[in-house]
């Protein structure tokens, strides 16, 4: 939903940083009471503060700033589908580097995702029906 709304606002000329800043800033304000209530005193420690800083600065701000930049040049549907590659890469790296094991259904899901990304990469005209010669 945020990719569609954000993509539409960005396509209408709004700055991607401002659009995503308002969207995620608003979401952060909505979730703040839950985080403060559920985290207890863990956020008040040095480690807790560093974790929050890292999550806010790197995994949220930097990544979604780049995502917003990409929305300016890519359709929201394509951008959202491509973001699905990140957990897939993480799963494959977990298997290859850490020796984790994935069940068969996970491998099937990765194959479906890979097929979807390949279909996105192939131009629409070349994946249609073959040309008929009569």
Long-range contacts (C-beta under 8 A, 24 or more apart in sequence): 3-67, 3-71, 3-76, 3-77, 3-79, 3-80, 4-76, 4-77, 6-68, 6-71, 6-76, 7-71, 7-75, 7-76, 7-79, 8-76, 10-68, 10-71, 10-72, 11-72, 16-65, 16-68, 16-69, 16-71, 16-72, 17-65, 17-68, 19-68, 20-64, 20-65, 20-67, 20-68, 24-60, 24-64, 78-120, 81-116, 81-117, 81-120, 82-117, 82-120, 84-113, 84-116, 84-117, 85-113, 85-117, 88-113, 88-114
